[in-house]
Amino acid sequence: MKVWNAMASRMRCVATMRVLQTYLDGALDEVAAQRVADHLEDCRRCGLEAEVYAEIKTALGEQDRTVDPRAIERLRHFGEQFVRGDSAGS
């Protein structure tokens, strides 16, 4: 019976990891989200993994997303050259 429990636990871990990002995005349906939440509470390894992913997601969300206007202008210029068929070196 112990082998079966270990195998069932690993299967729940795999299933949880498959939907973890969706869960963290809040995009899982209520039933699936509750199952993931329950598993994360019971499984230390998956719970820690979820914490790390959540911290990464938070850190990425806090990054400065401003773009240098000169970079936008260079990209626009490149696009215009491309549409005209100008060579890349011109």
C-alpha positions in Angstrom: 0.0 0.0 0.0 2.9 2.4 0.7 4.2 2.0 -2.9 0.7 2.8 -4.2 0.5 6.0 -2.0 3.9 7.2 -3.2 3.0 6.6 -6.8 -0.4 8.4 -6.4 1.4 11.3 -4.7 3.9 11.6 -7.6 1.0 11.6 -10.0 -0.7 14.4 -8.2 2.7 16.4 -8.2 2.9 15.9 -12.0 -0.7 17.0 -12.5 -0.1 20.0 -10.3 3.0 21.1 -12.0 1.3 20.9 -15.4 -1.3 23.6 -14.3 0.8 25.5 -11.8 1.3 28.6 -14.0 -2.3 28.7 -14.9 -3.2 28.4 -11.2 -0.9 31.2 -10.3 -2.4 33.4 -13.1 -5.9 32.7 -11.5 -7.1 31.1 -14.7 -8.1 27.7 -13.5 -11.7 26.9 -12.9 -12.8 26.8 -9.3 -12.7 23.0 -8.8 -9.3 22.6 -10.4 -7.9 25.6 -8.4 -9.1 24.1 -5.2 -7.5 20.8 -6.0 -4.2 22.5 -6.7 -4.5 24.6 -3.6 -5.2 21.5 -1.5 -2.2 19.7 -3.0 0.1 22.7 -2.5 -0.9 22.7 1.2 -0.2 19.0 1.6 3.0 18.7 -0.5 5.9 20.6 0.8 7.9 20.2 -2.5 5.2 21.5 -4.7 4.3 24.2 -2.2 7.9 25.5 -2.3 7.9 25.3 -6.1 4.7 27.4 -6.2 6.2 30.0 -3.8 9.3 30.3 -6.0 7.2 30.7 -9.2 5.0 33.3 -7.5 8.1 35.3 -6.3 9.5 35.2 -9.9 6.2 36.3 -11.3 5.9 39.2 -8.8 9.5 40.3 -9.5 8.9 40.3 -13.3 5.7 42.3 -12.8 7.6 44.9 -10.8 10.3 45.5 -13.5 10.5 48.8 -15.3 8.8 48.5 -18.6 9.8 51.8 -20.1 11.4 51.7 -23.6 13.9 54.2 -24.8 12.2 56.4 -27.4 15.4 56.2 -29.5 15.1 52.4 -29.7 11.5 52.8 -30.9 12.6 55.4 -33.5 15.4 53.0 -34.8 12.9 50.2 -35.1 10.4 52.4 -36.9 13.2 53.5 -39.3 14.3 49.9 -39.9 10.7 48.9 -40.6 10.3 51.8 -43.1 13.5 50.7 -44.9 12.3 47.1 -45.0 9.0 48.1 -46.5 10.7 50.2 -49.2 13.1 47.3 -49.9 16.2 49.3 -49.0 19.3 47.2 -48.2 20.1 46.7 -44.5 23.4 48.7 -44.9 21.8 51.9 -46.2 
